[in-house]
């Protein structure tokens, strides 16, 4: 490229006209080359980008599952770190939604994936699309679980922001009077009656078995099972994509989503 630019500049300065190459006959197109052009374009411009989004979603889903597991651990320990875990989940949800929009745009291209495939290439492209959409549908299920968990947690947090120990009480007659003061400032806001000694939760994480008994822990376990199912779908799609790559003269292997 640099050499061509230098030669062009030299001819422009001397006023000479650069020699024009003699026309060469175009090589005959092979039948298989013409036949597979649309298929290979779909592989390059649609399938590859969709794969990148699905791979990114897999990583995000794993981060989300770990965040839900952490929420279970924090619930057992009575830690307030669950808010940070939920924030991680919110960020994961946003990333997954962004990727799904791009994936849908690439897979819903009627020029690359015709609704009524007539040739072998079109049918093969449709098969790849169906397999990638199956993976995407599995990821959408994971998204719904994760987003529902985060939304439920946010709703519970909002409800608990109201004071359990109301500063006023209302009698049947409608008159308002002050509620009895707690015996200690440490009792304010507790669900137990004022003066009731704080109860220590004897459960610990030493055995590592209590996480699965919690609401968040059961959700995390369900997500792990769905991840294994998604992996089986990805393995099947990878085999088909390797076949398409071989048809297009590309590498015999492709990255697994």
Secondary structure, DSSP 8 states (H G I E B T S, - for coil): -HHHHHHHHHHHHHT---------------HHHHHTHHHHHHIIIIIHHHHHHHHHHHHHHHHHHHHHHHHHHHHHHT-TTHHHHHHHHHHHHHHHHHHHHHHHHHHT-TTTS-SS--SHHHHHHHHHHHHHHHHHHHHHHHHHHHHHHHHHHHHHHHHTTS-SS-SEEE-TTS-EEE----SSGGGTT-SS-TT---------SSSS-SGGGSHHHHHHHHHHHHHHHHHHHHHHHHHHHHHHHHHTT--S-----
